[in-house]
Amino acid sequence: MRAYQDAGWIFHSEVCIWKDPVVQQQRTKSLRLLHKQLCKDSSMSGQGLADYVVTFRKPGINETAISGELLRYLGDAVDTSRAAYDRQAEAMRADGKEPWPYKTWVSIMTWQRYASPVWTDIRQTRTLQYRTARDEQDEQHISPLQLDVIERCIDLWSNPGETVLTPFMGIGSEVWCALEAGRRGVGFELKDSYWRQSKTNIQTLYDELLAALLGVAA
């Protein structure tokens, strides 16, 4: 954070992403997360490590406004169905209030989740397939980024048609999400197996999007 600020960026916001300690222990094999370690010697016990999204802005006004309307499906975190909207609209009318239009209501419900300083509703298993890119020594270190996290960042801080840059691409998750959201994606990756898997993942999505556009099966 200090390095970014020294380079002229302005610290803008930070989000803490809750992680399941059981899933983390199974992936990392960390002894500090085991209950038997707690019983054996709790001085060695410790918490799981959260993820963080840290955002910075360059000084000045953004030259191109971002629409910011949030209409993405939130899984089981929030019921944004038409039936849920109708129930709330009816309650608002009973109180003498005019309900928001449906799209506005969905955006508000979504924003209330995005605006939280702690994201507890990230689906940790919703990641791109990575196992074919994994080397034996990666077992304790590989950490595919959840698509929910990437999608929220793209929704909040980019417009359709803009370019998302990821200098540490891995298996292509950020580029994949950028294309899926109607953006462009540019990424760099040094590891050959990750690079090959990223090409496979992105090509598969490209084929699916093209098939949907043409109205044929992928």
Disulfide bonds with the S-S distance in Angstrom:
none
